[in-house]
Amino acid sequence: MSRGLVKLFIYLMVFTVSLPLWAQNTINSVRVWPSPDSTRVVFDLDDKPDFSYFMLKNPSRLVVDLENTDELKTLPGVPPKHQIVSKLRYSKPKNKRSVRLVFELNGPVKPVIFALAPTGPYKNRLVVDLYDKSQSKGAVSPAQTAAKKRQLSQERDIVIAIDAGHGGEDPGSIGPSGTYEKDITLQIAKRLERMIDAERGMISRMVRSGDYFVKLNTRTNRARQKKADFFVSIHADAFTSPGPNGASVWVLSLRRANSEIGKWIEDKEKHSELLGGAADVIKDAANEKYLAQALLDMSMDHSMKTGLSVADEVIKELKKVAKMHKKAPQHASLAVLKSPDIPSILVETGFISNPREERLLKSANHQERLAKAMFTSIKNYYLRNPPDDSLFASLKSQYPTKHKVRPGESLSMLAGRYGVSISKIKQVNKLSSNTLFIGQELDIPQS
């Protein structure tokens, strides 16, 4: 090889290696997502962002620097419904090849800033989450207060927390025709909300009521703040191929439950939140840690049994309206199911990756039937097992108890157990003989 060709080859190698240093990243768009207690701003970029940030006071501002990045000509305005951010603007950058963005804030905030890799319809993103620090822990925003349909009475309503999966910047799974899981889950959740709120003795509390993201580890916290008796998380399943289909119901695995209890025992600040007044009683005890573990074990055991019972009910009802992917409750280590004091389930309403089920999940009629199945299951469970201070408890005498016949049981045995006559059981269930069958479900009238 001649000396001239060698020089040309070296020049090309240096040029190629140096090229990334000269390449500028590009902001393609900026999206602003509202939520009741935070604001999320998302920057869509060509490449992974190289960023840094700092806070300024008097007035309160967040400054974000993006290295090797070109400006977007026009930044979006911030709608009045955002109570945290008043304006987004540019400022003088650190150097000619960077961009400086300034968030003008209405008060103290906690910023959480991170990059997201390309997924689904999105390229590289820089996410800026701004949380209002002025709201005390567990405080309810004016929007949440306005959304309350009615207050809990002395004979209180049973509170059902409804968690529509994903939301905002997180679309969840995406169907073949471009349907977002986050939209399907919210639509079904709102149908379930309407049914619960129409039922005397029950009331719903939405974890998210619009198209915004809620962190996984705060979803059960929100349910706890709203004094939920039960937590149902709604999702749509997906797979890499279009074949799998059907609904399923998930409950917390024992392994995850034991792991979570270990964390809560070590976190004494959590004790009062999870154990209520019992935490004050054991606070100064010599064996506080062991007492807390015993109480948390009992609480988790109750939550898991209740969740499993409701899961069985939901599967029984879903079978009537949808194909089932799994015919028994599935156990998993899921973040939204980990609360020891709130029984919970996660319902996969179908496979959005299956073209037929995607069409079904978009159907208003199918969504209504799915919501009805969940509502009926939860209602039936609490009719039989109402909290002592609830309206359902005072109304329980109006509803029969369900009993599934087990091996060796007879009418006389059941009559003695429940304190009712054989003839009354036969009359309610329209039985023509005293013969019972294993698995037969009977309505047991109140004595």
Salt bridges, closest charged atoms under 4 A:
ASP37 OD1 - ARG222 NH2 3.00
ASP44 OD1 - ARG31 NH2 2.80
ASP46 OD1 - LYS123 NZ 3.95
ASP65 OD1 - ARG100 NE 2.75
GLU67 OE2 - LYS94 NZ 2.83
GLU104 OE2 - ARG89 NE 2.58
ASP129 OD1 - ARG40 NE 2.65
ASP157 OD2 - ARG150 NE 2.94
ASP163 OD1 - ARG219 NH1 2.65
GLU169 OE1 - ARG31 NH1 2.60
GLU169 OE2 - ARG125 NH1 3.02
ASP170 OD2 - HIS166 ND1 2.81
GLU181 OE1 - HIS166 NE2 3.18
GLU181 OE2 - HIS235 ND1 3.40
GLU193 OE2 - LYS149 NZ 3.27
ASP197 OD2 - LYS149 NZ 3.29
GLU199 OE2 - LYS379 NZ 3.44
ASP211 OD2 - LYS182 NZ 3.18
ASP229 OD1 - ARG156 NH2 2.71
GLU260 OE2 - ARG256 NE 2.68
GLU260 OE2 - LYS263 NZ 3.58
GLU266 OE2 - LYS289 NZ 3.06
GLU273 OE1 - LYS137 NZ 3.64
GLU273 OE2 - ARG224 NH1 3.01
GLU273 OE1 - LYS270 NZ 3.73
GLU288 OE1 - LYS268 NZ 3.94
GLU288 OE2 - HIS271 ND1 3.84
ASP301 OD2 - LYS305 NZ 3.37
GLU313 OE1 - LYS316 NZ 3.88
GLU313 OE2 - ARG384 NH2 2.15
GLU317 OE2 - LYS320 NZ 3.26
ASP341 OD2 - ARG224 NE 2.81
GLU368 OE1 - ARG191 NH1 2.80
GLU368 OE2 - ARG194 NH2 2.68
ASP389 OD1 - ARG156 NE 3.03
GLU409 OE1 - HIS403 NE2 2.83
GLU409 OE2 - ARG417 NH1 3.22
GLU441 OE2 - LYS316 NZ 3.91
ASP443 OD1 - LYS402 NZ 2.79
